[in-house]
Amino acid sequence: MTPAENEFDDFDWGLATQAITVRIRWFGICIGYVLVNFIGQGHNRGILNAILLLGAIYALFDTIWSMRGRVFLSKWPVFISFMEALFIGLLCHFDEGLLSAFRFYYFLSLLVCAIRYAPLVTWITFGLHSASYMTLALTRRITTSDEISALILMPIFIGWVTWASVSLSGLLKWASTRLRELNAKLQQNQSMLEHRISERTRQLQESQAMLVQQEKQAAFGLLAAGIAHEVGNPLAAISSLVQLLNRRNIGGETREKLSLVDDQLRRIQRTLRELVDFSRPAVNEQTRCDVHAMIDAALNIAKYYKRKKGKQIITRYAQGVPLIMVVRDQLVQVFLNLILNAMDATEEGGTILIVTSRQDSWLKLDFCDDGHGVPESLRGRMFSPYFTTKVTGTGLGLFVSKNIVEQNGGRIELTQTSSEGTVFSVFLSCGEGTAITDDCSAPDSARQGT
């Protein structure tokens, strides 16, 4: 439940109108003192002041309760109406009778009652006030036409004020209820809008993070291509010179050493070609690809990672795996991220296992390591941007990988983690894939770090 709804449920109409009714009561007391002491004929001034004092004491209690956030005698509204009918009747009796100016207090009492209580209480108050005025008529001798007119008209006016007050109060209550509902709805919409803004801001930050990562990779690609080109030309020249020397009439030991030099040069050139292949501009068009070939491409790049030393990588490829529609370069990046993460989590002498399997219309790829695992408190944040457990990490690898896999119609999950190791699983759709021959998949192969 929202705070606006709580405020709506806790709303007390009687307490909300307390300030209005308190002011009306004090207004009546002050006007009464003016009538008795400055305007009136001076009859029974002491008794009238005493009655007004009682009314002031009641108004004082009402004010104190209002300051405490409560309504005085809120559970006995009919009793209050009875006391007010008696109070007004006594004022009229000791003043001018049926023609006393205090008879208009009946109207103020009905107005306060209509504002504060339910319509039924107001109509009961109308009956009590009418009875009070009629009782007043019985206690006095009616001698003038004005008194007869007042006796006839006052009950009519009291009834009319009762009807008007009840109608006005009902309209005010309806308007108040409607305003509270609209206010609650407005606050709910505001909360929803703030949530949407927060969500859009988060998505924008994630997009910016991906853009930064892609720009870094693009810059790395350009740098790698430039280095490969600059290094490749001198290596080609050196290789040509070695081959020319091999054709000459030289000793067997010298020829053997030149052959070793040529082999190492070829190894360097092969490494540069792989680096250039990885750094070439990415193609975002989906094509049918062999997932095992993409894993091998990632492994060929990962073998140059400094933390691979002393670690064994084992691949267990399922046979008959179909070609899948993906963006090849993007998936190679995902596999490389998962392999490098596994290397970082594995100590020297550890093992990294890559397993592929077919599950209905999905191709499952498990990247397993026997490292230290992920603490339980951090598992829910593994795919969040800028979150990393590495000292030198950017916190974007798994986040970018998750987005890439989802863009290619798959999903990536942290399947298992404990102190004995961690398993990340990639699920790729292969429902409409084209099967490849068994020769394209190696059932079990191992790569040993140097």
Helices and strands as residue ranges (DSSP letters): H 3-9, H 13-16, H 18-34, I 35-39, H 45-67, H 77-94, G 97-99, G 101-104, H 105-116, H 119-138, H 145-247, H 252-279, E 287-289, H 291-302, G 306-308, E 312-316, E 322-326, H 328-345, E 351-359, E 362-369, G 376-381, H 397-407, E 411-418, E 421-429, E 434-435, G 438-440, E 445-448
